[in-house]
Amino acid sequence: MDHFKNPRNMGEMKDADAIGENGNPVCGDLMYIYIKVEENDGKEIISDISFQTFGCAAAIATSSMITELARNKTLEEALKITRSDVAVSLDGLPPIKMHCSNLAADALHDAIKKYREK
C-alpha cells in the first residue's frame, strides 16, 4: 500500500533516453517507464527512471517498485528483474492483480530494448 499511497519516481521525464510502454486492454491499465542511461566504467547504468501509470492501485504500486528496483542498475541487471521480483518486493499481490507486476517488468524491458535500438 505504501507504494500506492506514496509512489516513488512518478512523472514524465522530458529528457528520457527511452520510453517503455505496456498495457492491458482487459483491465485498461497503461504504463510508461522512462529511463535515462549513463555510461560508467564502460557499463550502461540506469541513472534516472520514472513512470506514468494510468490504472489501479496495484498498477501504480508495481510501477513505483520497478523504478526502485532498476535505479542505478546496469541494463543487463535491469533486464534480469522479473515479474516475480516486483511482486515479492511488494510483499505479494492479490492473485487477481498479479498481471500488474507483469506490466511493470515488461514496460521496463521495453524501455531497455528501445534504448538499445537507438
Contact map, one row per residue, 1 for C-alpha under 8 A:
1111100000000000000000000000000000000000000000000000000000001000000000000000000000000000000000000000000000000000000000
1111111000000000000000000000000000000000000000000000000000001000000000000000000000000000000000000000000000000000000000
1111111100000000000000000000000000000000000000000000000000011101100000000000000000000000000000000000000000000000000000
1111111000000000000000000000000000000000000000000000000011011001000000000000000000000000000000000000000000000000000000
1111111000000000000000000000000000000000000000000000000000000000000000000000000000000000000000000000000000000000000000
0111111100000000000000000000000000000000000000000000000000000000000000000000000000000000000000000000000000000000000000
0111111111000000000000000000000000000000000000000000000000011001000000000000000000000000000000000000000000000000000000
0010011111000000000000000000000000000000000000000000000000000001101100000000000000000000000000000000000000000000000000
0000001111100000000000000000000000000000000000001110000000000001001100000000000000000000000000000000000000000000000000
0000001111110000000000000000000000000000000000000111000000000001000000000000000000000000000000000000000000000000000000
0000000011111000000000000000000000000000000000000111000000000000000000000000000000000000000000000000000000000000000000
0000000001111100000000000000000001000000000000000111000000000000000000000000000000000000000000000000000000000000000000
0000000000111111000000000000000001100000000000001110000000000000000000000000000000000000000000000000000000000000000000
0000000000011111000000000000000000000000000000000000000000000000000000000000000000000000000000000000000000000000000000
0000000000001111100000000000000000010000000000000000000000000000000000000000000000000000000000000000000000000000000000
0000000000001111111000000000000001110000000000000000000000000000000000000000000000000000000000000000000000000000000000
0000000000000011111000000000000001111000000000000000000000000000000000000000000000000000000000000000000000000000001000
0000000000000001111100000000000001110000000000000000000000000000000000000000000000000000000000000000000000000011011000
0000000000000001111110000000000111100000000000000000000000000000000000000000000000000000000000000000000000000110011000
0000000000000000011111000000000111000000000000000000000000000000000000000000000000000000000000000000000000111111010000
0000000000000000001111100000011110000000000000000000000000000000000000000000000000000000000000000000000000110110000000
0000000000000000000111110000011100000000000000000000000000000000000000000000000000000000000000000000001101100100000000
0000000000000000000011111001111000000000000000000000000000000000000000000000000000000000000000000000001000000000000000
0000000000000000000001111111110000000000000000000000000000000000000000000000000000000000000000000000001000000000000000
0000000000000000000000111111100000000000000000000000000000000000000000000000000000000000000000000000000000000000000000
0000000000000000000000011111000000000000000000000000000000000000000000000000000000000000000000000000000000000000000000
0000000000000000000000011111100000000000000000000000000000000000000000000000000000000000000000000000000000000000000000
0000000000000000000000111111110000000000000000000000011000000000000000000000000000000000000000000000000000000000000000
0000000000000000000000111011111000000000000000000000111100100000000000000000000000000000000000000000000000000000000000
0000000000000000000011110001111100000000000000000000111000000000000000000000000000000000000000000000000000000000000000
0000000000000000000011100000111110000000000000000011110000100010000000000000000000000000000000000000001100100000000000
0000000000000000001111000000011111000000000000000011100000000000000000000000000000000000000000000000000000100000000000
0000000000000000001110000000001111100000000000001111000000000010000000000000000000000000000000000000000000110010000000
0000000000011001111100000000000111110000000000001110000000000000000000000000000000000000000000000000000000000010000000
0000000000001001111000000000000011111000000001111100000000000000000000000000000000000000000000000000000000000011000000
0000000000000011110000000000000001111100000001111000000000000000000000000000000000000000000000000000000000000000000000
0000000000000000100000000000000000111110000111110000000000000000000000000000000000000000000000000000000000000000000000
0000000000000000000000000000000000011111000111100000000000000000000000000000000000000000000000000000000000000000000000
0000000000000000000000000000000000001111111110000000000000000000000000000000000000000000000000000000000000000000000000
0000000000000000000000000000000000000111111110000000000000000000000000000000000000000000000000000000000000000000000000
0000000000000000000000000000000000000011111000000000000000000000000000000000000000000000000000000000000000000000000000
0000000000000000000000000000000000000011111100000000000000000000000000000000000000000000000000000000000000000000000000
0000000000000000000000000000000000000011111110000000000000000000000000000100000000000000000000000000000000000000000000
0000000000000000000000000000000000001111011111000000000000000000000000000110000000000000000000000000000000000000000000
0000000000000000000000000000000000001111001111100000000000000000000000011110000000000000000000000000000000000000000000
0000000000000000000000000000000000111100000111111000000000000000000001111110000000000000000000000000000000000000000000
0000000000000000000000000000000000111100000011111000000000000000000000111000000000000000000000000000000000000000000000
0000000000000000000000000000000000111000000001111100000000000000000000110000000000000000000000000000000000000000000000
0000000010001000000000000000000011110000000001111110000000000000001001100000000000000000000000000000000000000000000000
0000000011111000000000000000000011100000000000011111000000000000001000000000000000000000000000000000000000000000000000
0000000011111000000000000000001111000000000000001111100000000011001000000000000000000000000000000000000000000000000000
0000000001110000000000000000001110000000000000000111110000000010000000000000000000000000000000000000000000000000000000
0000000000000000000000000000111100000000000000000011111000110010000000000000000000000000000000000000000000000000000000
0000000000000000000000000001111000000000000000000001111100110000000000000000000000000000000000000000000000000000000000
0000000000000000000000000001110000000000000000000000111111110000000000000000000000000000000000000000000000000000000000
0000000000000000000000000000100000000000000000000000011111110000000000000000000000000000000000000000000000000000000000
0001000000000000000000000000000000000000000000000000001111111000000000000000000000000000000000000000000000000000000000
0001000000000000000000000000000000000000000000000000001111111100000000000000000000000000000010001001000000000000000000
0000000000000000000000000000101000000000000000000000111111111110000000000000000000000000000000000001101100000000000000
0011001000000000000000000000000000000000000000000000111111111111000000000000000000000000000000000000000000000000000000
1111001000000000000000000000000000000000000000000000000011111111100000000000000000000000010000000000000000000000000000
0010000000000000000000000000000000000000000000000000000001111111110000000000000000000110010000000001100100000000000000
0000000000000000000000000000001010000000000000000011100000111111111000000000000000000000000000000000100100000000000000
0011001111000000000000000000000000000000000000000010000000011111111100000000000000000000000000000000000000000000000000
0010000100000000000000000000000000000000000000000000000000001111111110000000000000000100110000000000000000000000000000
0000000000000000000000000000000000000000000000000000000000000111111111000000000000000100000000000000000110010000000000
0000000110000000000000000000000000000000000000001110000000000011111111100000000000000000000000000000000000000000000000
0000000110000000000000000000000000000000000000000000000000000001111111100000000000000000000000000000000000000000000000
0000000000000000000000000000000000000000000000000000000000000000111111100000010010000100000000000000000000000000000000
0000000000000000000000000000000000000000000001001000000000000000011111111000110010000000000000000000000000000000000000
0000000000000000000000000000000000000000000001111000000000000000001111111000000000000000000000000000000000000000000000
0000000000000000000000000000000000000000000011110000000000000000000001111100000000000000000000000000000000000000000000
0000000000000000000000000000000000000000000011100000000000000000000001111111110000000000000000000000000000000000000000
0000000000000000000000000000000000000000001111000000000000000000000000011111110000000000000000000000000000000000000000
0000000000000000000000000000000000000000000111000000000000000000000000001111111000000000000000000000000000000001000000
0000000000000000000000000000000000000000000000000000000000000000000000001111111100000000000000000000000000000000000000
0000000000000000000000000000000000000000000000000000000000000000000001001111111110000000000000000000000000000000000000
0000000000000000000000000000000000000000000000000000000000000000000011001111111110000000000000000000000000011000000000
0000000000000000000000000000000000000000000000000000000000000000000000000011111111000000000000000000000000011001000000
0000000000000000000000000000000000000000000000000000000000000000000000000001111111000000000000000000000000000000000000
0000000000000000000000000000000000000000000000000000000000000000000011000000111111101100000000000000000010000000000000
0000000000000000000000000000000000000000000000000000000000000000000000000000001111111100000000000000000010000000000000
0000000000000000000000000000000000000000000000000000000000000000000000000000000011111110000000000000110111000000000000
0000000000000000000000000000000000000000000000000000000000000000000000000000000001111111000000000000100000000000000000
0000000000000000000000000000000000000000000000000000000000000000000000000000000011111111100000000000000000000000000000
0000000000000000000000000000000000000000000000000000000000000100110010000000000011111111110000000000100110000000000000
0000000000000000000000000000000000000000000000000000000000000100000000000000000000111111111110000100100000000000000000
0000000000000000000000000000000000000000000000000000000000000000000000000000000000011111111100000000000000000000000000
0000000000000000000000000000000000000000000000000000000000000000100000000000000000001111111100000000000000000000000000
0000000000000000000000000000000000000000000000000000000000001100100000000000000000000111111110000000000000000000000000
0000000000000000000000000000000000000000000000000000000000000000000000000000000000000011111110000000000000000000000000
0000000000000000000000000000000000000000000000000000000000000000000000000000000000000011111111000000000000000000000000
0000000000000000000000000000000000000000000000000000000001000000000000000000000000000010011111101100000000000000000000
0000000000000000000000000000000000000000000000000000000000000000000000000000000000000000000111111100000000000000000000
0000000000000000000000000000000000000000000000000000000000000000000000000000000000000000000011111100000000000000000000
0000000000000000000000000000000000000000000000000000000000000000000000000000000000000000000001111110000000000000000000
0000000000000000000000000000000000000000000000000000000001000000000000000000000000000000000011111111100000000000000000
0000000000000000000000000000000000000000000000000000000000000000000000000000000000000010000011111111110000000000000000
0000000000000000000000000000000000000000000000000000000000000000000000000000000000000000000000011111111000000000000000
0000000000000000000000000000000000000000000000000000000001100100000000000000000000000000000000001111111100000000000000
0000000000000000000000000000000000000000000000000000000000100110000000000000000000110110000000001111111110000000000000
0000000000000000000000000000000000000000000000000000000000000000000000000000000000100000000000000111111111000000000000
0000000000000000000001110000001000000000000000000000000000100000000000000000000000000000000000000011111111100000000000
0000000000000000000001000000001000000000000000000000000000100110010000000000000000100100000000000001111111110000000000
0000000000000000000000000000000000000000000000000000000000000000010000000000000011100100000000000000111111111000000000
0000000000000000000001000000000000000000000000000000000000000000000000000000000000100000000000000000011111111100000000
0000000000000000000111000000001110000000000000000000000000000000000000000000000000000000000000000000001111111110000000
0000000000000000000110000000000010000000000000000000000000000000010000000000011000000000000000000000000111111111000000
0000000000000000000100000000000000000000000000000000000000000000000000000000011000000000000000000000000011111111100000
0000000000000000001111000000000000000000000000000000000000000000000000000000000000000000000000000000000001111111110000
0000000000000000011110000000000011100000000000000000000000000000000000000000000000000000000000000000000000111111111000
0000000000000000010100000000000000100000000000000000000000000000000000000010001000000000000000000000000000011111111100
0000000000000000000000000000000000000000000000000000000000000000000000000000000000000000000000000000000000001111111110
0000000000000000011100000000000000000000000000000000000000000000000000000000000000000000000000000000000000000111111111
0000000000000000111000000000000000000000000000000000000000000000000000000000000000000000000000000000000000000011111111
0000000000000000000000000000000000000000000000000000000000000000000000000000000000000000000000000000000000000001111111
0000000000000000000000000000000000000000000000000000000000000000000000000000000000000000000000000000000000000000111111
0000000000000000000000000000000000000000000000000000000000000000000000000000000000000000000000000000000000000000011111
